[in-house]
Amino acid sequence: MRNFTYQAKDRVRKKIKGSFQAESMTKARVLLRNKGLSEITIKELRPARSSASLRGAKNKTSFNFAFSFFNSISPLVLLVFSKKLATMIRSGLPILDSLILIQSQTENKAFAKALQDIINSVNSGVSFSAALAKYPRYFDEVYRNMIEAGEVTGKLDIFLDRLVEGLERMQTIRSGIKSALFYPMTLVLVTLAISAFMMIKVVPTFVGIYGNMGVKLPGPTQVIMDISAWMLDGWNMLALMIGLLLTYAANGILNKYSFLYKRAISTILLKLPIFGNIIIKASIARMSLLMANLFVAGISIDEIMRIASRTTKNILFVGAMQRISKEIVTGKELSTLFEQETVFPLELSQLVKVGEKTGRMDEMLTSIAKYYLEEFETVVKGLTTVIEPLMIVFIGLVIGMLVIALYLPIFNAGDAVG
């Protein structure tokens, strides 16, 4: 049993607080709701940990971090697992038999090993949600809360369906971002590769030709010759590589330790033309979808906002959601708090206000997630349509300018002879 403290309002709207024991957060919330309480805020009391255990946990965390890359799974693997499990549970197959069947079909060795351990735990009497909690790198807090809510309410198939729907939409967002970035990045890399090849292999040939002519080269041609000579010097290229590595390392360190740096980068990203709009719509779609699922699972709104802050790495969104999580316990309306945060569009607070007035917040949050997902897909499709011809023109301009600059002395010599 776990210890909890709570604050809530009774049937006559009087504030009360106290402490009690329950098996899980979800069961604790169900117990309080059965007493007729509302506006419930629950916190778990965790026992203090000794310095030795903290050191052990730190060493274990470092060890797990070192191997997390090799043990990680793609979101698609989790989606396939959830789809199979939802289908089997819906058809009436017991949870243990479903897990055994899915584990035998899993090709990812690390995930298959984790599933085997989960099967052993469930077989020994541990709840499915508690067994999943042993593998937080595969099953995050949202996933575990949804499974726990499904177990408590006896509607595991319904909650699994909602999980699958959420994972599919998250996959759509990730695929959209990748497709929006893949094409321009690929063309830029191809352009840089062609330009580097010309500088290293083609330009030196022209250097020899023009050197024998004994004429002054035009400015553009001389610039290209100088760049080629600089690139052919191995020390310069080594210095460039070291500089790039230092820049990458400095960016990682500043991202980890400097709040001002992260805030500046986040602000710049949100103000980028087109791409800033993509980031905003994708972040709100993810946040709304997660909020809808956790709201159905019976999680308190302050806890929902705390968990939702992990759906994005943009520090402006993270800070806004954390402030809302702290302020919501004071009794302010969620729509008012969203309206106060300038990072969120005004239409979001208006839609949330509709959900508050109708008392169907979960349905409204689902509709908000669907709306912003459709907006996100529209922007991505429009960007792909516009950026394709622009990138082709960009490649043509870069290569054309290089060719014209190389042949410019020959054109000038022809004019002089004429």
N, C-alpha and C positions, 0 to 999 in steps of 0.2 A: 504494500500500500504506500502511496505517496501523499505527502502533506501539502495542503493548499490553503491560501488565505483568499478571501473574496470581499468585494464591495458590490452592493446591488440595491435595488429599490423593491419594496414589498408591494402588496396589492393597493395600499393607500398612498403610494409614492413616497414612503418614508425610507430614508437611507439607512441601510444596515450593513454591518461587516462582521466577519468572524473567520474561523478556521475549521477545517475538517479533513478527513482522509478519503481518498478514492484511488481506484486502480490506474486511472489515466485522466488527462485533461478533459477529454471528451465526456467521459463518464461523470466527472465532477460537474461539468456544465449541465448535463442531463439531470443530475440530482437536484441542482439549484432551480432549474426550470420547473421541475415537478413540484417544487414548493411554492410556485407562483411568483417567483422573483423575476425581475426584468433589469435591463441595462447592467448586465453582469460583467464584472471585471475580476478575473482570476489570476493569481500568481502562484507559482509552485515554490515551496520552500526547499531549497537544496542544502544538504549538510555541508559544513565547511570542510575543505580538503587540506590535509597536511602538506607541509612543504615538500616532503619526500614524494607524496603522490603527485603533486604538481610537477615536480622534476620528472617523474616517470611518465606523466602524461605528455610533457613537453618533448621528451626523447621519443616517445611513441609517435607523436604528431610529426616530428621531423623525419622519422623513419618512414611513416606512411606517405609523407609528402614526396620523399625521394622516389618512391615507387608508384605514386599515384598516376603518373603518365602511362605506365605499362599496364596498370589495372583498370584504367578508365574505359568506359564504353561510350559509343556514340548515342545521341538521342534517338536515332532510328532503331537501335537495338532495344531500348527501353519501350519505344512505341510498339514494336512488334510483340514484345513480351506482354505488354498490357492488353493489346488487342486479342491475343490468344487466350489470356486469362479471363478477360471479360466474356468472350464467346463461350468458353467452357463453363464458367459459373452460371451464365444465363441459361445454358442448356441443362443445368441441374447436376453437373459433375461436382463432386466434393472438392474443396480447396486443395487438399493434400494430393489427390489423384491428378488434379489439373497441373499442379506444380511439378509432379514427377514426370508427367507427359511432356511438359514444356522443357524441362531440364534435359530430357533425352534428345530434344531437337535443337538445342542451343549449340551453336558452333563456336562462339566466343568462350575460350577456356576459362578465363578469369570469372566471367559472369556465370558460367555453368558451375564452377566451384562454389561461388556464393549461393547460387540457387540450391545446391546440394546441402549446404549448411543450413539454409532457411528451411528446407524440407525436414531435416533432422530436428530442428527446433520445434517446428509445428507438430511433428510426430510425437515429440516428448511432452506436448501439452501447452507450449508457448503460443500466444496469439500471433496471428499473421503479421499484424502491425508491429508488434514487439520484435518479431524475428527480422523484419525489414530494417528496424532501427539499428541493427548491428552493421549495416552497410549504407551509411549516409552518403557515400560518394556515388552510389547508384540510385538510391531512393531518397530524394530530398524531403524537407520538412512538409511541404505541401502534399507530396505523394503519400507520406505516412499518415498525415492527418486525415486525408480522404479515406484511406483504407480503414483507419480506426473508427471513423464515423460510420462507415458501412458496416463494420462488425457490431458496433453498439446498437445501431438502428435495425439491424437484420436486413439491410438493403445493399449488400456488398455489390451486387450486379449493377444496380443503378449508379452507385458512386464510381464503379470501374468504367462504366460507359461515359460518365462525365470526365473522368481522367483521360480516357482515350480521346475524347473530343478536344480536350484542352491540349494534349500532347500533339495532336494533329495540327491544331491551329498554331502552336508554337513552332512546329516544323515548317509550316507555311511561311511564317515570318522569317525564320532563319534562311530558308531557301530563297525568299525574295531579296533579302539583304545580300546574299551571296551572288545572286544573278545580277543585282544592280551594280556590284563592285567588280565582278569577275571580268566582264567584257572590257571596260575601260582599262583596268589594270593589266590585262593580257596585252592589249594593243599598245599600251605605254611601254611595257617590257619588250615587246617585239620591236618597237621603234628604237628603243635604246640599244638593243642588241644589233640591229642593222647599222645604226649610227656608229657604234663601237667597232664593228667589223670594217666599215669604210675608213674610219680613222686609223686603224692599225694596219690594214692590208692594202687599201686602195690609195689613200692620200700619199703615203711615202713614194709611190710610183710617180705621182705628179710632182712631188718635191724634186726628184731627180731631173725630170723634164724641164721644169721651170728654172732650176738652178743653172742649166746649160744655156738658157736663153739670155740670161744676164739683164733682165728687165725688172722694173719695180712692180711688185704684185699689187693688185687692188686690195683694199682693206678687208673685205669679206674673205678673200682667198688667204690672206696672210693670217687672219684669225684662225682659220681652219688648220693651216699649216702649224701654227703655234700649239693648238690643242693636240694635234696628232703627235708632235714632238714631245709634249708633256706626257701623253699617255704611253708613249714608247719607252719612257724612262721608268724602269722597274721600281725605283725608290719612291717615285711620286705615287704610283699605284698602291704601293705598300702603305704609304702615309694616308692615302685616301681610305683604304680598308680599315686601318687603325682608327681613323677619325670617325668612320661610320659605326664601328664597334663601340667606341667611347660614347658616341651620341646615343646609341641604343641602350647602353648600360646606364647612362645618366638619366634617360627617360624612364627606365624601369625603377631606378632609385627614387627619383622625384615623384613618380606615381605612387610609390609605396609610403613615402615619408612626408611629402609636402602637400598640404591641403590646398594652399594657394595655387600651386602648379596644376593640380587636378581640377580645381575650379575653373582656372583659366582655359585649360584644354576643353573642358565640358562646355563652357560658354561659347568658345570658338566653333565647336562641332555643331551646336544647335543653331548657330547663325549662318552656317554654310548654305549657299543657295541650293535648293532641291534636297540635298543630302540631310540638312538640318530638319526639314519637314518629314523626311523618312524616319529619322531617329525618334522624333516626337511621337509620330503615329504608331510606330512599332512599340515604343515604351509604354504608351497608354493602353494599347491593345493587350500586351502581355499583363500589365498591372490589372486591368479590368477583368480579364479572364481568370486570373489567379484569385482575385477578390471574390468573384462570383462563386467559384468552387469552394473556397474556404468559408464563405458565408453560409452556404448550404450545409457544410460540415459542422456548423455550430460554433465556429471560432469567434471570439470577441473581435470587434472592429479594430481596437487598438493593436491586438496581436496580428490581425490581418494586414494592417498597414506596415507593421514591423517586418513581417515576412515579405510583403510586396516590395519593400525597399531593396531586396536582394535580386529582383528581376532585371536590374539594369546596373551598369557601372558608371553611368553619368552622375557625377556628384551633385548636380543641381536637382535631379529627380530624387536621388537618395535622400538628400537633406530635406526636401519638401515632404516626402512620405514619412520620414522620422519625426518631423515637427507635428504633422497631423496625428501620428500615433500618440504623441505626448499630450496634445491638446484635446483629443476626442474624449478623454476620460473626465474632462472638466464639464462636460455636458453640452458642448457646442455641436451644432449640426455638421455632418460630414460635408454637405454641399457648401456651407459657409467657409469651412477650412480649405476646401479645394479652390474656392473663389479668391481666397487671400493669397494663394501661392501663384505667382505670375508665370511660373514655368508651365502650368497647365492651361490649356485654352478655356475660355469662358463657357463654351458650350458643354464642357464636361461637367462643371458644377451645376449647370441648368438641368442636365439629364439626371444627375444624381438627386437633385431636389425633387424631380418627378417621382423617382423611386421611393424617396422618404415620404412623400405625401400619399402615395398609393399603398405603401406598406409592402411592396413587392421588390425589395432591393436586389434580391438574387436575380430575378428576371431582368430588371433594368441593367444590372451590371453585365449580364450576358449579352444583352442587346447593345450596350456600349462597346463591349469587346468586338462584337460582330461588325458594328458600324466602323470602328477604327481599323479593323482588319481589312475591310473592303476599301476604305480610304487609302490604306497603306498599299494594297495591291494595285489600285488605280495609279498612284504616284509612281510605283516601281515600273509598271508597264509603260507609262508615259515617258519616264526617264530612259528606259531601254530603247524606245522608239526614237527619241531625240538624239541620244548619245551615239548611236551606231553611225549615222552619217557624219556627225561631228568628229568622231575619232578617225574615220576614213580620211576626212579632209585634213585632220591634224597630221596623220602619217604622210599624206601626200605633200603637205607644206614642208615638213622637216626634211624628207628625202629630196624634194625638189630644190630646196634652198642649198643643200649640200652639193648637189650636182651642178647647179648654176654657179655656185661659188668656185667650184673646181675648174669649170670650163670658161670662167670669165676672162682670164688672161688670154686664152686662145681667141675669144671673140674680140678683145681689144686689139690683139695683134693683127687680126684680119681687117679691122677698121683702119688701123694705122697704114697697112699696105695699100688698102683701097684709096 
